[in-house]
Amino acid sequence: MIAARKIGLMQFDDIKTFTENGLIKKNGESQAADLVVLATGYKGQDYLTKELFGAEVAKRVGKVWGVNAETQELNNMWTLTGQPGLWYTAGSLSQCRIYSKYLAMQIKAIQMGHQLTYPL
């Protein structure tokens, strides 16, 4: 639809403010819109782990997301990571809702003194 010019794209830097009916550009032009979708960018949990906790923690954790060739499980999602106390949940709302229950059960088990090892 973008290529067919049925929907448009605009850089956030061009937007002054959002309105009830769309937005106003920095040049003063109004743009009507039924829907505005913000594509905010994505760097991933690997990047954020390093930025927030440092290179050593990121190295202990390793890859986040993607399928592990050995276990056929997602890397470090909803399970123990190489950094004690650091857990990941991400993805769609439905994934977070479903898997947060299992993540919470693992944390509770650890708090109750059970020793968990990966793979579970």
C-alpha positions in Angstrom: 0.0 0.0 0.0 2.9 2.3 0.6 4.4 1.6 -2.9 0.9 2.2 -4.4 0.7 5.5 -2.4 -2.5 4.5 -0.7 -0.9 5.3 2.6 1.8 7.8 3.3 4.9 8.0 5.3 6.4 10.9 7.2 9.4 11.4 9.4 8.7 12.2 13.0 11.1 15.2 12.7 8.5 16.8 10.3 5.7 16.6 12.9 5.0 19.5 15.2 2.0 18.1 17.1 -0.8 15.6 16.9 -4.4 16.8 16.7 -7.9 15.2 17.0 -8.0 14.8 13.2 -4.4 14.0 12.4 -1.4 16.1 12.8 0.3 19.4 12.1 3.6 19.5 10.4 6.4 21.8 11.5 5.9 23.8 8.3 2.3 24.6 9.5 0.5 22.2 7.1 -2.3 20.1 8.5 -2.4 16.5 7.6 -5.7 14.6 8.2 -5.4 11.0 9.3 -7.7 8.2 10.4 -4.7 6.4 12.0 -1.2 7.3 12.9 1.3 4.5 13.4 4.6 5.3 15.1 7.5 3.1 14.1 9.8 3.9 16.9 12.8 1.7 16.0 14.1 -1.5 17.6 17.5 -2.5 18.8 16.6 -5.6 20.8 17.3 -7.0 24.2 20.9 -7.9 23.4 21.7 -4.2 22.8 19.7 -3.0 25.8 21.3 -5.5 28.1 24.8 -4.2 27.2 23.7 -0.6 27.4 21.9 -0.9 30.7 24.0 -3.5 32.5 27.4 -3.5 30.8 29.4 -5.8 28.6 30.1 -8.4 31.3 26.4 -9.0 32.0 25.6 -9.0 28.3 28.4 -11.7 27.8 26.9 -13.8 30.6 23.4 -13.6 29.2 24.3 -14.1 25.5 21.9 -14.0 22.7 18.3 -13.0 23.4 15.5 -14.1 21.0 16.2 -16.4 18.1 16.0 -20.1 18.2 18.9 -22.0 20.0 20.2 -24.6 17.6 21.0 -27.1 20.4 17.8 -26.8 22.5 15.3 -25.6 19.8 14.1 -23.1 22.4 14.1 -19.3 22.2 17.3 -17.8 23.6 16.8 -16.5 27.2 13.1 -15.8 26.9 10.9 -16.6 29.9 13.6 -18.7 31.5 16.9 -18.6 33.4 19.6 -16.4 31.9 23.3 -16.4 32.5 22.7 -13.5 34.9 21.0 -14.4 38.1 17.9 -12.3 38.7 17.7 -11.1 35.1 14.6 -12.4 33.2 13.2 -11.4 29.8 9.6 -11.2 28.6 8.9 -9.7 25.2 6.9 -10.2 22.0 3.3 -9.7 21.4 0.8 -9.0 24.2 -0.5 -12.6 23.9 3.0 -14.0 24.3 3.7 -11.9 27.3 0.4 -12.8 28.9 0.8 -16.5 28.4 4.5 -16.9 29.3 4.6 -14.4 32.2 2.7 -17.0 34.2 5.5 -19.6 33.6 8.2 -17.0 34.2 6.5 -16.1 37.6 6.3 -19.7 38.6 10.1 -20.1 38.0 10.9 -17.0 40.1 8.6 -18.3 42.8 10.3 -21.7 42.8 13.7 -20.0 43.2 12.4 -17.9 46.0 11.1 -21.0 47.7 14.6 -22.5 47.6 14.4 -24.8 44.6 17.4 -25.0 42.4 16.5 -24.6 38.7 18.9 -25.5 35.9 18.6 -24.9 32.1 17.1 -26.4 30.2 14.1 -26.9 32.5 
